[in-house]
Amino acid sequence: MKKGIPQTVAYWLPDQSALVNCFTNPPDFYTFINAADYGDDILQTLCQLLPNFVLVEPDPGCHESSIELVKRIRTWPKLPVKCVVLLPSGVSWLNAFDELDISGKVCADHVNDELVSCLSKVAAGYRFLSPHFGDRNRTTTSHPVLSEGKLTSREYEVVEQIARGYTNKEIAERLFISVKTVETHKFNVLQKLNLRSMGELRQWMRQKDPVGRG
């Protein structure tokens, strides 16, 4: 995905969703559109908008309707779009979307940390699975540092990139953030892990091997 070329994200949220506030100040390179503003027929709306992504948040009281909606979107030939779902943690139906060929599962409790990373990875052809779902997510595992709440998902992503040997500039380009933001994440990681230098962080990474390098 080239910088400066906005990607359109059509979102479909249940009534009274608290997450709508996340899209009032959209991140760079993404244009968020509330599909509900265009009427009740989401397929017709999406065919009109032709977004790059469709973002769906299931209604906790009626998640079956959201599953059916995603099925319709995924099987509609005129809509070759990527579907991302926002899911709360700790619900029994967390894995109900696994068979629907969705591109990303974002933890609704951590949407501010995860959403841009998810869209960036999906746009690059990868799938995104929130590490905050832990062992309830059959297709990914959560690193202990994340499950203990020491690092945010974005900080952990920066650690992953450091472990792979990328420079600050390269990390910024890969994660679609600024170099200054990378430096801030590094500083926060050192503070949270009680480390004093990047040398100690690299030693910690060798001990933990958080990304399975090789």
MODELLER restraints for C-alpha pairs under 7 A, 6 or more apart:
rsr = mdl.restraints
at = mdl.atoms
rsr.add(forms.Gaussian(group=physical.xy_distance, feature=features.Distance(at['CA:1:A'], at['CA:123:A']), mean=6.38, stdev=0.5))
rsr.add(forms.Gaussian(group=physical.xy_distance, feature=features.Distance(at['CA:1:A'], at['CA:124:A']), mean=6.57, stdev=0.5))
rsr.add(forms.Gaussian(group=physical.xy_distance, feature=features.Distance(at['CA:3:A'], at['CA:29:A']), mean=6.66, stdev=0.5))
rsr.add(forms.Gaussian(group=physical.xy_distance, feature=features.Distance(at['CA:4:A'], at['CA:29:A']), mean=5.83, stdev=0.5))
rsr.add(forms.Gaussian(group=physical.xy_distance, feature=features.Distance(at['CA:5:A'], at['CA:29:A']), mean=5.98, stdev=0.5))
rsr.add(forms.Gaussian(group=physical.xy_distance, feature=features.Distance(at['CA:6:A'], at['CA:29:A']), mean=4.07, stdev=0.5))
rsr.add(forms.Gaussian(group=physical.xy_distance, feature=features.Distance(at['CA:6:A'], at['CA:30:A']), mean=4.88, stdev=0.5))
rsr.add(forms.Gaussian(group=physical.xy_distance, feature=features.Distance(at['CA:6:A'], at['CA:31:A']), mean=6.17, stdev=0.5))
rsr.add(forms.Gaussian(group=physical.xy_distance, feature=features.Distance(at['CA:7:A'], at['CA:29:A']), mean=5.99, stdev=0.5))
rsr.add(forms.Gaussian(group=physical.xy_distance, feature=features.Distance(at['CA:7:A'], at['CA:30:A']), mean=4.72, stdev=0.5))
rsr.add(forms.Gaussian(group=physical.xy_distance, feature=features.Distance(at['CA:7:A'], at['CA:31:A']), mean=6.04, stdev=0.5))
rsr.add(forms.Gaussian(group=physical.xy_distance, feature=features.Distance(at['CA:7:A'], at['CA:52:A']), mean=5.97, stdev=0.5))
rsr.add(forms.Gaussian(group=physical.xy_distance, feature=features.Distance(at['CA:8:A'], at['CA:30:A']), mean=5.81, stdev=0.5))
rsr.add(forms.Gaussian(group=physical.xy_distance, feature=features.Distance(at['CA:8:A'], at['CA:31:A']), mean=4.74, stdev=0.5))
rsr.add(forms.Gaussian(group=physical.xy_distance, feature=features.Distance(at['CA:8:A'], at['CA:32:A']), mean=6.03, stdev=0.5))
rsr.add(forms.Gaussian(group=physical.xy_distance, feature=features.Distance(at['CA:8:A'], at['CA:51:A']), mean=4.90, stdev=0.5))
rsr.add(forms.Gaussian(group=physical.xy_distance, feature=features.Distance(at['CA:8:A'], at['CA:52:A']), mean=5.27, stdev=0.5))
rsr.add(forms.Gaussian(group=physical.xy_distance, feature=features.Distance(at['CA:8:A'], at['CA:53:A']), mean=6.50, stdev=0.5))
rsr.add(forms.Gaussian(group=physical.xy_distance, feature=features.Distance(at['CA:9:A'], at['CA:30:A']), mean=6.86, stdev=0.5))
rsr.add(forms.Gaussian(group=physical.xy_distance, feature=features.Distance(at['CA:9:A'], at['CA:31:A']), mean=5.97, stdev=0.5))
rsr.add(forms.Gaussian(group=physical.xy_distance, feature=features.Distance(at['CA:9:A'], at['CA:32:A']), mean=4.80, stdev=0.5))
rsr.add(forms.Gaussian(group=physical.xy_distance, feature=features.Distance(at['CA:9:A'], at['CA:33:A']), mean=6.14, stdev=0.5))
rsr.add(forms.Gaussian(group=physical.xy_distance, feature=features.Distance(at['CA:9:A'], at['CA:51:A']), mean=5.71, stdev=0.5))
rsr.add(forms.Gaussian(group=physical.xy_distance, feature=features.Distance(at['CA:9:A'], at['CA:52:A']), mean=6.06, stdev=0.5))
rsr.add(forms.Gaussian(group=physical.xy_distance, feature=features.Distance(at['CA:9:A'], at['CA:53:A']), mean=4.77, stdev=0.5))
rsr.add(forms.Gaussian(group=physical.xy_distance, feature=features.Distance(at['CA:9:A'], at['CA:54:A']), mean=5.78, stdev=0.5))
rsr.add(forms.Gaussian(group=physical.xy_distance, feature=features.Distance(at['CA:9:A'], at['CA:55:A']), mean=6.76, stdev=0.5))
rsr.add(forms.Gaussian(group=physical.xy_distance, feature=features.Distance(at['CA:10:A'], at['CA:32:A']), mean=5.89, stdev=0.5))
rsr.add(forms.Gaussian(group=physical.xy_distance, feature=features.Distance(at['CA:10:A'], at['CA:33:A']), mean=4.74, stdev=0.5))
rsr.add(forms.Gaussian(group=physical.xy_distance, feature=features.Distance(at['CA:10:A'], at['CA:34:A']), mean=5.88, stdev=0.5))
rsr.add(forms.Gaussian(group=physical.xy_distance, feature=features.Distance(at['CA:10:A'], at['CA:35:A']), mean=5.67, stdev=0.5))
rsr.add(forms.Gaussian(group=physical.xy_distance, feature=features.Distance(at['CA:10:A'], at['CA:51:A']), mean=6.08, stdev=0.5))
rsr.add(forms.Gaussian(group=physical.xy_distance, feature=features.Distance(at['CA:10:A'], at['CA:53:A']), mean=6.31, stdev=0.5))
rsr.add(forms.Gaussian(group=physical.xy_distance, feature=features.Distance(at['CA:10:A'], at['CA:54:A']), mean=4.97, stdev=0.5))
rsr.add(forms.Gaussian(group=physical.xy_distance, feature=features.Distance(at['CA:10:A'], at['CA:55:A']), mean=6.11, stdev=0.5))
rsr.add(forms.Gaussian(group=physical.xy_distance, feature=features.Distance(at['CA:11:A'], at['CA:33:A']), mean=6.20, stdev=0.5))
rsr.add(forms.Gaussian(group=physical.xy_distance, feature=features.Distance(at['CA:11:A'], at['CA:34:A']), mean=5.27, stdev=0.5))
rsr.add(forms.Gaussian(group=physical.xy_distance, feature=features.Distance(at['CA:11:A'], at['CA:35:A']), mean=5.80, stdev=0.5))
rsr.add(forms.Gaussian(group=physical.xy_distance, feature=features.Distance(at['CA:11:A'], at['CA:54:A']), mean=5.74, stdev=0.5))
rsr.add(forms.Gaussian(group=physical.xy_distance, feature=features.Distance(at['CA:11:A'], at['CA:55:A']), mean=4.43, stdev=0.5))
rsr.add(forms.Gaussian(group=physical.xy_distance, feature=features.Distance(at['CA:11:A'], at['CA:56:A']), mean=5.88, stdev=0.5))
rsr.add(forms.Gaussian(group=physical.xy_distance, feature=features.Distance(at['CA:12:A'], at['CA:34:A']), mean=6.45, stdev=0.5))
rsr.add(forms.Gaussian(group=physical.xy_distance, feature=features.Distance(at['CA:12:A'], at['CA:35:A']), mean=5.77, stdev=0.5))
rsr.add(forms.Gaussian(group=physical.xy_distance, feature=features.Distance(at['CA:12:A'], at['CA:36:A']), mean=6.43, stdev=0.5))
rsr.add(forms.Gaussian(group=physical.xy_distance, feature=features.Distance(at['CA:12:A'], at['CA:55:A']), mean=6.12, stdev=0.5))
rsr.add(forms.Gaussian(group=physical.xy_distance, feature=features.Distance(at['CA:12:A'], at['CA:56:A']), mean=4.94, stdev=0.5))
rsr.add(forms.Gaussian(group=physical.xy_distance, feature=features.Distance(at['CA:12:A'], at['CA:57:A']), mean=6.48, stdev=0.5))
rsr.add(forms.Gaussian(group=physical.xy_distance, feature=features.Distance(at['CA:13:A'], at['CA:56:A']), mean=6.06, stdev=0.5))
rsr.add(forms.Gaussian(group=physical.xy_distance, feature=features.Distance(at['CA:13:A'], at['CA:57:A']), mean=5.06, stdev=0.5))
rsr.add(forms.Gaussian(group=physical.xy_distance, feature=features.Distance(at['CA:14:A'], at['CA:57:A']), mean=6.73, stdev=0.5))
rsr.add(forms.Gaussian(group=physical.xy_distance, feature=features.Distance(at['CA:14:A'], at['CA:58:A']), mean=6.80, stdev=0.5))
rsr.add(forms.Gaussian(group=physical.xy_distance, feature=features.Distance(at['CA:14:A'], at['CA:59:A']), mean=5.43, stdev=0.5))
rsr.add(forms.Gaussian(group=physical.xy_distance, feature=features.Distance(at['CA:23:A'], at['CA:32:A']), mean=6.48, stdev=0.5))
rsr.add(forms.Gaussian(group=physical.xy_distance, feature=features.Distance(at['CA:26:A'], at['CA:32:A']), mean=6.80, stdev=0.5))
rsr.add(forms.Gaussian(group=physical.xy_distance, feature=features.Distance(at['CA:35:A'], at['CA:42:A']), mean=6.94, stdev=0.5))
rsr.add(forms.Gaussian(group=physical.xy_distance, feature=features.Distance(at['CA:35:A'], at['CA:45:A']), mean=6.71, stdev=0.5))
rsr.add(forms.Gaussian(group=physical.xy_distance, feature=features.Distance(at['CA:38:A'], at['CA:45:A']), mean=6.23, stdev=0.5))
rsr.add(forms.Gaussian(group=physical.xy_distance, feature=features.Distance(at['CA:43:A'], at['CA:73:A']), mean=6.86, stdev=0.5))
rsr.add(forms.Gaussian(group=physical.xy_distance, feature=features.Distance(at['CA:47:A'], at['CA:78:A']), mean=6.82, stdev=0.5))
rsr.add(forms.Gaussian(group=physical.xy_distance, feature=features.Distance(at['CA:47:A'], at['CA:79:A']), mean=6.55, stdev=0.5))
rsr.add(forms.Gaussian(group=physical.xy_distance, feature=features.Distance(at['CA:51:A'], at['CA:81:A']), mean=6.91, stdev=0.5))
rsr.add(forms.Gaussian(group=physical.xy_distance, feature=features.Distance(at['CA:52:A'], at['CA:81:A']), mean=5.68, stdev=0.5))
rsr.add(forms.Gaussian(group=physical.xy_distance, feature=features.Distance(at['CA:52:A'], at['CA:82:A']), mean=6.58, stdev=0.5))
rsr.add(forms.Gaussian(group=physical.xy_distance, feature=features.Distance(at['CA:53:A'], at['CA:81:A']), mean=5.62, stdev=0.5))
rsr.add(forms.Gaussian(group=physical.xy_distance, feature=features.Distance(at['CA:53:A'], at['CA:82:A']), mean=4.85, stdev=0.5))
rsr.add(forms.Gaussian(group=physical.xy_distance, feature=features.Distance(at['CA:53:A'], at['CA:83:A']), mean=5.85, stdev=0.5))
rsr.add(forms.Gaussian(group=physical.xy_distance, feature=features.Distance(at['CA:54:A'], at['CA:81:A']), mean=6.84, stdev=0.5))
rsr.add(forms.Gaussian(group=physical.xy_distance, feature=features.Distance(at['CA:54:A'], at['CA:82:A']), mean=6.22, stdev=0.5))
rsr.add(forms.Gaussian(group=physical.xy_distance, feature=features.Distance(at['CA:54:A'], at['CA:83:A']), mean=4.89, stdev=0.5))
rsr.add(forms.Gaussian(group=physical.xy_distance, feature=features.Distance(at['CA:54:A'], at['CA:84:A']), mean=6.17, stdev=0.5))
rsr.add(forms.Gaussian(group=physical.xy_distance, feature=features.Distance(at['CA:55:A'], at['CA:83:A']), mean=6.10, stdev=0.5))
rsr.add(forms.Gaussian(group=physical.xy_distance, feature=features.Distance(at['CA:55:A'], at['CA:84:A']), mean=4.91, stdev=0.5))
rsr.add(forms.Gaussian(group=physical.xy_distance, feature=features.Distance(at['CA:55:A'], at['CA:85:A']), mean=5.67, stdev=0.5))
rsr.add(forms.Gaussian(group=physical.xy_distance, feature=features.Distance(at['CA:56:A'], at['CA:84:A']), mean=6.36, stdev=0.5))
rsr.add(forms.Gaussian(group=physical.xy_distance, feature=features.Distance(at['CA:56:A'], at['CA:85:A']), mean=4.78, stdev=0.5))
rsr.add(forms.Gaussian(group=physical.xy_distance, feature=features.Distance(at['CA:56:A'], at['CA:86:A']), mean=6.17, stdev=0.5))
rsr.add(forms.Gaussian(group=physical.xy_distance, feature=features.Distance(at['CA:57:A'], at['CA:85:A']), mean=5.69, stdev=0.5))
rsr.add(forms.Gaussian(group=physical.xy_distance, feature=features.Distance(at['CA:57:A'], at['CA:86:A']), mean=4.76, stdev=0.5))
rsr.add(forms.Gaussian(group=physical.xy_distance, feature=features.Distance(at['CA:57:A'], at['CA:87:A']), mean=6.53, stdev=0.5))
rsr.add(forms.Gaussian(group=physical.xy_distance, feature=features.Distance(at['CA:58:A'], at['CA:66:A']), mean=5.19, stdev=0.5))
rsr.add(forms.Gaussian(group=physical.xy_distance, feature=features.Distance(at['CA:67:A'], at['CA:97:A']), mean=6.63, stdev=0.5))
rsr.add(forms.Gaussian(group=physical.xy_distance, feature=features.Distance(at['CA:71:A'], at['CA:100:A']), mean=6.33, stdev=0.5))
rsr.add(forms.Gaussian(group=physical.xy_distance, feature=features.Distance(at['CA:73:A'], at['CA:79:A']), mean=6.73, stdev=0.5))
rsr.add(forms.Gaussian(group=physical.xy_distance, feature=features.Distance(at['CA:82:A'], at['CA:102:A']), mean=6.97, stdev=0.5))
rsr.add(forms.Gaussian(group=physical.xy_distance, feature=features.Distance(at['CA:82:A'], at['CA:103:A']), mean=5.96, stdev=0.5))
rsr.add(forms.Gaussian(group=physical.xy_distance, feature=features.Distance(at['CA:83:A'], at['CA:102:A']), mean=5.15, stdev=0.5))
rsr.add(forms.Gaussian(group=physical.xy_distance, feature=features.Distance(at['CA:83:A'], at['CA:103:A']), mean=5.54, stdev=0.5))
rsr.add(forms.Gaussian(group=physical.xy_distance, feature=features.Distance(at['CA:83:A'], at['CA:104:A']), mean=6.87, stdev=0.5))
rsr.add(forms.Gaussian(group=physical.xy_distance, feature=features.Distance(at['CA:84:A'], at['CA:102:A']), mean=6.12, stdev=0.5))
rsr.add(forms.Gaussian(group=physical.xy_distance, feature=features.Distance(at['CA:84:A'], at['CA:103:A']), mean=5.65, stdev=0.5))
rsr.add(forms.Gaussian(group=physical.xy_distance, feature=features.Distance(at['CA:84:A'], at['CA:104:A']), mean=4.55, stdev=0.5))
rsr.add(forms.Gaussian(group=physical.xy_distance, feature=features.Distance(at['CA:84:A'], at['CA:105:A']), mean=5.90, stdev=0.5))
rsr.add(forms.Gaussian(group=physical.xy_distance, feature=features.Distance(at['CA:85:A'], at['CA:104:A']), mean=6.36, stdev=0.5))
rsr.add(forms.Gaussian(group=physical.xy_distance, feature=features.Distance(at['CA:85:A'], at['CA:105:A']), mean=5.14, stdev=0.5))
rsr.add(forms.Gaussian(group=physical.xy_distance, feature=features.Distance(at['CA:85:A'], at['CA:106:A']), mean=6.24, stdev=0.5))
rsr.add(forms.Gaussian(group=physical.xy_distance, feature=features.Distance(at['CA:86:A'], at['CA:105:A']), mean=6.07, stdev=0.5))
rsr.add(forms.Gaussian(group=physical.xy_distance, feature=features.Distance(at['CA:86:A'], at['CA:106:A']), mean=4.88, stdev=0.5))
rsr.add(forms.Gaussian(group=physical.xy_distance, feature=features.Distance(at['CA:86:A'], at['CA:107:A']), mean=5.85, stdev=0.5))
rsr.add(forms.Gaussian(group=physical.xy_distance, feature=features.Distance(at['CA:86:A'], at['CA:108:A']), mean=5.20, stdev=0.5))
rsr.add(forms.Gaussian(group=physical.xy_distance, feature=features.Distance(at['CA:87:A'], at['CA:105:A']), mean=6.79, stdev=0.5))
rsr.add(forms.Gaussian(group=physical.xy_distance, feature=features.Distance(at['CA:87:A'], at['CA:106:A']), mean=6.14, stdev=0.5))
rsr.add(forms.Gaussian(group=physical.xy_distance, feature=features.Distance(at['CA:87:A'], at['CA:107:A']), mean=5.21, stdev=0.5))
rsr.add(forms.Gaussian(group=physical.xy_distance, feature=features.Distance(at['CA:87:A'], at['CA:108:A']), mean=5.24, stdev=0.5))
rsr.add(forms.Gaussian(group=physical.xy_distance, feature=features.Distance(at['CA:88:A'], at['CA:107:A']), mean=5.72, stdev=0.5))
rsr.add(forms.Gaussian(group=physical.xy_distance, feature=features.Distance(at['CA:88:A'], at['CA:108:A']), mean=5.01, stdev=0.5))
rsr.add(forms.Gaussian(group=physical.xy_distance, feature=features.Distance(at['CA:88:A'], at['CA:109:A']), mean=6.32, stdev=0.5))
rsr.add(forms.Gaussian(group=physical.xy_distance, feature=features.Distance(at['CA:89:A'], at['CA:107:A']), mean=6.42, stdev=0.5))
rsr.add(forms.Gaussian(group=physical.xy_distance, feature=features.Distance(at['CA:89:A'], at['CA:133:A']), mean=6.06, stdev=0.5))
rsr.add(forms.Gaussian(group=physical.xy_distance, feature=features.Distance(at['CA:95:A'], at['CA:137:A']), mean=6.70, stdev=0.5))
rsr.add(forms.Gaussian(group=physical.xy_distance, feature=features.Distance(at['CA:103:A'], at['CA:122:A']), mean=6.30, stdev=0.5))
rsr.add(forms.Gaussian(group=physical.xy_distance, feature=features.Distance(at['CA:103:A'], at['CA:127:A']), mean=5.00, stdev=0.5))
rsr.add(forms.Gaussian(group=physical.xy_distance, feature=features.Distance(at['CA:103:A'], at['CA:128:A']), mean=6.50, stdev=0.5))
rsr.add(forms.Gaussian(group=physical.xy_distance, feature=features.Distance(at['CA:104:A'], at['CA:118:A']), mean=6.56, stdev=0.5))
rsr.add(forms.Gaussian(group=physical.xy_distance, feature=features.Distance(at['CA:104:A'], at['CA:127:A']), mean=5.54, stdev=0.5))
rsr.add(forms.Gaussian(group=physical.xy_distance, feature=features.Distance(at['CA:104:A'], at['CA:128:A']), mean=4.44, stdev=0.5))
rsr.add(forms.Gaussian(group=physical.xy_distance, feature=features.Distance(at['CA:104:A'], at['CA:129:A']), mean=5.75, stdev=0.5))
rsr.add(forms.Gaussian(group=physical.xy_distance, feature=features.Distance(at['CA:105:A'], at['CA:128:A']), mean=6.19, stdev=0.5))
rsr.add(forms.Gaussian(group=physical.xy_distance, feature=features.Distance(at['CA:105:A'], at['CA:129:A']), mean=5.02, stdev=0.5))
rsr.add(forms.Gaussian(group=physical.xy_distance, feature=features.Distance(at['CA:105:A'], at['CA:130:A']), mean=6.00, stdev=0.5))
rsr.add(forms.Gaussian(group=physical.xy_distance, feature=features.Distance(at['CA:106:A'], at['CA:114:A']), mean=6.47, stdev=0.5))
rsr.add(forms.Gaussian(group=physical.xy_distance, feature=features.Distance(at['CA:106:A'], at['CA:115:A']), mean=6.66, stdev=0.5))
rsr.add(forms.Gaussian(group=physical.xy_distance, feature=features.Distance(at['CA:106:A'], at['CA:129:A']), mean=6.59, stdev=0.5))
rsr.add(forms.Gaussian(group=physical.xy_distance, feature=features.Distance(at['CA:106:A'], at['CA:130:A']), mean=5.30, stdev=0.5))
rsr.add(forms.Gaussian(group=physical.xy_distance, feature=features.Distance(at['CA:107:A'], at['CA:130:A']), mean=5.91, stdev=0.5))
rsr.add(forms.Gaussian(group=physical.xy_distance, feature=features.Distance(at['CA:107:A'], at['CA:132:A']), mean=6.57, stdev=0.5))
rsr.add(forms.Gaussian(group=physical.xy_distance, feature=features.Distance(at['CA:113:A'], at['CA:153:A']), mean=6.45, stdev=0.5))
rsr.add(forms.Gaussian(group=physical.xy_distance, feature=features.Distance(at['CA:113:A'], at['CA:154:A']), mean=5.97, stdev=0.5))
rsr.add(forms.Gaussian(group=physical.xy_distance, feature=features.Distance(at['CA:114:A'], at['CA:153:A']), mean=6.61, stdev=0.5))
rsr.add(forms.Gaussian(group=physical.xy_distance, feature=features.Distance(at['CA:114:A'], at['CA:154:A']), mean=6.82, stdev=0.5))
rsr.add(forms.Gaussian(group=physical.xy_distance, feature=features.Distance(at['CA:117:A'], at['CA:175:A']), mean=6.55, stdev=0.5))
rsr.add(forms.Gaussian(group=physical.xy_distance, feature=features.Distance(at['CA:118:A'], at['CA:128:A']), mean=5.47, stdev=0.5))
rsr.add(forms.Gaussian(group=physical.xy_distance, feature=features.Distance(at['CA:121:A'], at['CA:127:A']), mean=6.57, stdev=0.5))
rsr.add(forms.Gaussian(group=physical.xy_distance, feature=features.Distance(at['CA:121:A'], at['CA:128:A']), mean=6.64, stdev=0.5))
rsr.add(forms.Gaussian(group=physical.xy_distance, feature=features.Distance(at['CA:122:A'], at['CA:128:A']), mean=6.67, stdev=0.5))
rsr.add(forms.Gaussian(group=physical.xy_distance, feature=features.Distance(at['CA:129:A'], at['CA:140:A']), mean=6.74, stdev=0.5))
rsr.add(forms.Gaussian(group=physical.xy_distance, feature=features.Distance(at['CA:131:A'], at['CA:141:A']), mean=6.51, stdev=0.5))
rsr.add(forms.Gaussian(group=physical.xy_distance, feature=features.Distance(at['CA:131:A'], at['CA:142:A']), mean=4.85, stdev=0.5))
rsr.add(forms.Gaussian(group=physical.xy_distance, feature=features.Distance(at['CA:132:A'], at['CA:142:A']), mean=6.74, stdev=0.5))
rsr.add(forms.Gaussian(group=physical.xy_distance, feature=features.Distance(at['CA:132:A'], at['CA:147:A']), mean=6.79, stdev=0.5))
rsr.add(forms.Gaussian(group=physical.xy_distance, feature=features.Distance(at['CA:134:A'], at['CA:141:A']), mean=5.77, stdev=0.5))
rsr.add(forms.Gaussian(group=physical.xy_distance, feature=features.Distance(at['CA:134:A'], at['CA:142:A']), mean=4.88, stdev=0.5))
rsr.add(forms.Gaussian(group=physical.xy_distance, feature=features.Distance(at['CA:134:A'], at['CA:147:A']), mean=6.96, stdev=0.5))
rsr.add(forms.Gaussian(group=physical.xy_distance, feature=features.Distance(at['CA:135:A'], at['CA:141:A']), mean=6.11, stdev=0.5))
rsr.add(forms.Gaussian(group=physical.xy_distance, feature=features.Distance(at['CA:143:A'], at['CA:210:A']), mean=6.85, stdev=0.5))
rsr.add(forms.Gaussian(group=physical.xy_distance, feature=features.Distance(at['CA:145:A'], at['CA:151:A']), mean=6.38, stdev=0.5))
rsr.add(forms.Gaussian(group=physical.xy_distance, feature=features.Distance(at['CA:146:A'], at['CA:152:A']), mean=6.70, stdev=0.5))
rsr.add(forms.Gaussian(group=physical.xy_distance, feature=features.Distance(at['CA:150:A'], at['CA:192:A']), mean=6.33, stdev=0.5))
rsr.add(forms.Gaussian(group=physical.xy_distance, feature=features.Distance(at['CA:151:A'], at['CA:189:A']), mean=6.91, stdev=0.5))
rsr.add(forms.Gaussian(group=physical.xy_distance, feature=features.Distance(at['CA:155:A'], at['CA:185:A']), mean=5.66, stdev=0.5))
rsr.add(forms.Gaussian(group=physical.xy_distance, feature=features.Distance(at['CA:155:A'], at['CA:189:A']), mean=6.63, stdev=0.5))
rsr.add(forms.Gaussian(group=physical.xy_distance, feature=features.Distance(at['CA:160:A'], at['CA:211:A']), mean=5.94, stdev=0.5))
rsr.add(forms.Gaussian(group=physical.xy_distance, feature=features.Distance(at['CA:161:A'], at['CA:171:A']), mean=6.21, stdev=0.5))
rsr.add(forms.Gaussian(group=physical.xy_distance, feature=features.Distance(at['CA:163:A'], at['CA:205:A']), mean=6.88, stdev=0.5))
rsr.add(forms.Gaussian(group=physical.xy_distance, feature=features.Distance(at['CA:164:A'], at['CA:213:A']), mean=6.92, stdev=0.5))
rsr.add(forms.Gaussian(group=physical.xy_distance, feature=features.Distance(at['CA:168:A'], at['CA:179:A']), mean=5.89, stdev=0.5))
rsr.add(forms.Gaussian(group=physical.xy_distance, feature=features.Distance(at['CA:168:A'], at['CA:182:A']), mean=6.32, stdev=0.5))
rsr.add(forms.Gaussian(group=physical.xy_distance, feature=features.Distance(at['CA:169:A'], at['CA:179:A']), mean=5.71, stdev=0.5))
rsr.add(forms.Gaussian(group=physical.xy_distance, feature=features.Distance(at['CA:172:A'], at['CA:178:A']), mean=5.29, stdev=0.5))
rsr.add(forms.Gaussian(group=physical.xy_distance, feature=features.Distance(at['CA:172:A'], at['CA:179:A']), mean=5.33, stdev=0.5))
rsr.add(forms.Gaussian(group=physical.xy_distance, feature=features.Distance(at['CA:172:A'], at['CA:182:A']), mean=6.29, stdev=0.5))
rsr.add(forms.Gaussian(group=physical.xy_distance, feature=features.Distance(at['CA:190:A'], at['CA:196:A']), mean=6.34, stdev=0.5))
rsr.add(forms.Gaussian(group=physical.xy_distance, feature=features.Distance(at['CA:195:A'], at['CA:201:A']), mean=6.49, stdev=0.5))
